[in-house]
Amino acid sequence: MILNVFGSSSSGNCYILHDSEEAVIIEAGVRPSTAMYRCFENDFTRIAGLFVSHHHADHAGFARMWSEAGVPVYTIEDVARRTSIHAPSLRIIKEGRWVTAGRFRVLPFPLIHYDPDGTPCPIVGFLIDHPETGRILFATDTEALARKEYTEDGTRYVPYRFTGIVHWMLEANYDDYILHLSEVPKTQKERIRQSHLSVNNAIGILRCADLSRTRDIMLLHMSERNSVNNESKITRRVRVATGKRCFLARAGLSVNFTKEINI
């Protein structure tokens, strides 16, 4: 099974996981292209589904184009309401309920994100399971790998403790120090911190996680502005902290996603 990256930034996000029989697309923030079609040899019937995490254009902007081609689009109600996905292709998914697309099994789970005006933005991550890859965790555009719960005592964060993850696809959007020194307006800095995982937070999540079955870690959605000239240092920090292979997701990257553990 091969994972191809076609975009992993605020300009657009799209990942295609495929073998000779089937494929799934994760996010639709990049215009469909001939290079994408090669992943399934121009046979759209091989696409088991497109999974979209939330409504922002860099993740959902081209979902309708895929749906018009007959690709099943699996997403939450908020995305369906805000976008114009072709109705026959729409598949509404619910947080905490497994869905099956081909041989892929996918569990959507809620994350924490905000719209530019500060209002909460419904979003899900995906726990993906396939016989060839084992478990893949996909989480991007989130303040934490956690869900928010509202109680009488206020808001609390409930962290996820996933086990058996073979491949991590985890956001590492910005370097805390570079963001602190940047000329980004204070209000925008605060929104970035509330809506995206920093490199330090991503490393903290991985250090606390069960990595016994983990083969590799892919860092997603890294801001070029807020991680300037620091990318090789960041991947090296993750490798040192986890002892696992680490990749930075950029357009053009191709990684073999197998279940074999890299010793």
C-alpha positions in Angstrom: 0.0 0.0 0.0 1.4 3.4 -1.0 0.6 6.8 0.5 1.0 9.7 -1.9 0.9 13.3 -0.7 -0.5 15.9 -3.1 -0.7 18.8 -0.6 -0.2 19.3 3.2 -0.5 23.0 4.0 -2.9 25.9 4.2 -2.8 26.0 0.4 -4.5 22.6 0.2 -4.4 19.1 1.7 -4.9 15.8 -0.1 -3.5 12.3 0.5 -4.2 9.1 -1.5 -3.6 5.7 0.0 -3.7 3.0 -2.7 -2.7 -0.4 -4.0 -3.4 -2.3 -7.2 -7.0 -2.9 -6.2 -8.4 0.0 -4.3 -7.8 3.5 -2.9 -9.0 6.0 -0.4 -8.6 9.8 -0.6 -8.1 11.8 2.6 -9.1 15.4 2.3 -10.0 17.3 -0.9 -8.3 20.6 -0.7 -6.2 20.2 -3.9 -7.7 20.2 -7.4 -7.9 16.7 -8.9 -5.1 16.1 -11.4 -3.7 13.5 -13.8 -1.1 12.7 -11.2 -3.8 11.7 -8.7 -5.6 9.7 -11.3 -2.5 7.6 -11.9 -2.9 6.3 -8.3 -5.9 4.3 -9.4 -5.0 4.0 -13.1 -7.9 6.4 -14.1 -10.4 3.8 -12.8 -12.6 5.7 -10.5 -14.4 2.5 -9.5 -11.3 1.6 -7.5 -11.8 4.6 -5.1 -13.5 3.2 -2.0 -14.1 6.7 -0.7 -13.1 10.2 0.0 -12.9 11.2 3.7 -13.1 14.9 4.5 -12.4 16.1 8.1 -14.0 19.6 8.1 -15.5 22.3 5.9 -12.5 24.6 5.4 -11.6 25.0 1.7 -8.0 23.7 2.1 -9.6 20.4 3.1 -13.0 20.3 1.4 -12.7 22.7 -1.5 -12.8 20.1 -4.3 -15.0 17.5 -2.6 -17.8 18.3 -5.1 -15.6 17.5 -8.1 -14.9 14.0 -6.7 -18.5 13.5 -5.9 -19.6 14.4 -9.4 -17.3 11.6 -10.6 -19.2 9.2 -8.5 -16.7 8.9 -5.7 -18.4 8.2 -2.3 -17.7 11.2 0.0 -17.6 10.3 3.7 -17.9 13.3 5.9 -19.8 14.9 8.9 -23.1 16.8 8.7 -21.4 20.2 9.0 -19.4 19.6 5.8 -22.4 18.3 4.0 -24.4 21.4 5.0 -21.7 24.0 4.1 -20.6 22.4 0.8 -22.3 21.3 -2.4 -21.4 17.6 -2.5 -23.3 15.7 -5.1 -26.1 14.1 -3.1 -25.9 10.5 -4.5 -22.3 10.3 -3.5 -22.7 11.7 0.0 -22.2 9.4 3.0 -22.8 11.1 6.4 -20.5 9.7 9.1 -20.9 9.9 12.9 -18.3 10.4 15.5 -17.4 7.1 17.2 -19.0 4.9 14.6 -17.0 2.7 12.3 -17.7 2.8 8.6 -16.5 0.4 5.9 -15.3 1.5 2.5 -13.9 -1.4 0.5 -11.4 -3.2 2.7 -10.8 0.0 4.7 -12.5 0.4 8.1 -12.6 4.0 9.4 -13.5 5.4 12.8 -14.2 9.2 12.9 -13.4 10.9 16.2 -13.9 14.5 17.2 -11.1 17.0 17.4 -10.8 20.7 18.4 -10.7 23.5 15.7 -12.0 27.0 15.2 -13.2 29.1 12.3 -11.4 32.5 11.7 -14.1 34.3 13.7 -13.4 32.2 16.7 -16.5 30.0 16.6 -16.0 26.2 17.0 -15.5 24.3 13.7 -16.8 20.7 13.8 -13.9 18.4 12.7 -13.0 14.8 13.0 -9.8 12.8 12.8 -9.7 9.3 11.3 -8.5 6.0 12.7 -8.1 3.9 9.5 -7.6 0.1 9.5 -6.7 -2.0 6.5 -5.3 -5.6 6.2 -2.2 -4.4 4.4 -1.3 -1.3 6.5 -2.6 -2.0 10.0 -3.9 1.0 11.9 -3.3 4.5 10.6 -4.1 7.6 12.8 -4.9 10.8 10.9 -5.3 14.0 12.9 -4.8 17.5 11.6 -6.0 21.1 12.3 -6.5 20.5 16.0 -5.5 22.1 19.3 -4.9 18.7 20.8 -5.3 15.0 20.2 -8.3 15.1 22.5 -12.0 15.9 22.6 -13.7 18.7 24.6 -16.2 17.8 27.3 -18.5 20.4 28.9 -19.3 19.7 32.6 -20.8 21.6 35.5 -17.2 22.5 36.5 -16.4 23.9 33.1 -14.6 22.6 30.0 -12.1 19.7 30.2 -9.9 18.0 27.6 -10.1 14.2 27.3 -7.0 12.9 25.5 -7.2 10.0 23.2 -5.1 6.9 24.0 -5.0 4.9 20.8 -3.1 1.7 20.7 -1.6 -0.4 17.9 -1.0 2.5 15.6 1.4 1.5 12.8 1.5 4.8 10.8 0.9 8.2 12.4 -0.3 11.1 10.2 -0.1 13.9 12.8 -0.2 17.6 12.5 2.9 19.6 13.5 1.9 23.1 12.2 4.3 25.5 13.8 7.4 25.9 15.9 6.5 27.7 19.1 9.5 29.9 19.2 9.3 31.0 15.6 5.6 31.8 16.0 6.4 33.8 19.1 9.0 35.9 17.3 7.0 36.3 14.1 5.2 39.5 13.0 1.9 37.6 12.9 -0.8 39.7 14.7 -1.4 38.7 18.3 -5.0 37.6 17.6 -3.9 35.4 14.7 -1.2 33.8 16.8 -3.8 33.0 19.4 -6.1 31.4 16.8 -3.2 29.3 15.4 -2.5 28.0 18.9 -6.1 27.2 19.5 -6.6 25.5 16.1 -3.4 23.7 15.3 -0.8 21.4 16.9 2.6 22.8 17.5 5.7 20.7 17.0 6.3 20.5 20.8 2.7 19.4 21.4 3.0 16.7 18.6 6.2 15.4 20.2 4.5 15.4 23.6 1.6 13.3 22.2 4.0 10.8 20.6 6.1 10.5 23.8 2.9 9.6 25.8 1.6 7.2 23.1 2.0 3.5 22.7 4.5 3.2 19.8 5.2 -0.5 20.2 3.7 -1.2 16.8 4.6 2.1 15.1 6.6 1.9 11.9 6.7 5.6 10.9 5.4 9.1 11.7 4.4 11.6 9.1 4.1 15.3 10.2 1.3 17.1 8.5 0.2 20.7 7.6 3.5 22.3 8.6 3.5 26.1 8.1 6.4 27.3 6.0 6.2 30.7 7.6 6.2 29.5 11.2 8.8 26.8 10.8 11.2 28.6 8.5 14.5 26.7 7.7 13.8 24.4 10.6 12.2 21.4 8.9 15.2 19.0 9.1 15.7 19.9 12.7 12.0 19.2 13.5 12.0 15.7 11.9 15.3 14.9 13.7 13.7 16.0 17.0 10.8 13.6 16.4 13.1 10.7 15.5 15.2 11.3 18.6 12.1 11.5 20.8 10.4 8.4 19.4 13.1 6.2 17.8 10.9 6.0 14.7 11.2 7.0 11.1 9.8 10.5 10.5 8.7 12.2 7.3 7.5 15.7 6.6 4.4 15.7 4.4 5.0 17.7 1.3 3.5 17.5 -2.2 5.3 14.7 -4.1 6.1 12.5 -1.1 5.4 8.8 -1.6 5.7 6.4 1.3 5.3 2.6 1.5 2.6 2.0 4.2 3.1 -1.6 5.3 2.5 -3.3 8.6 6.2 -4.3 9.0 7.8 -2.6 12.0 11.0 -0.7 11.1 13.6 -2.0 13.6 
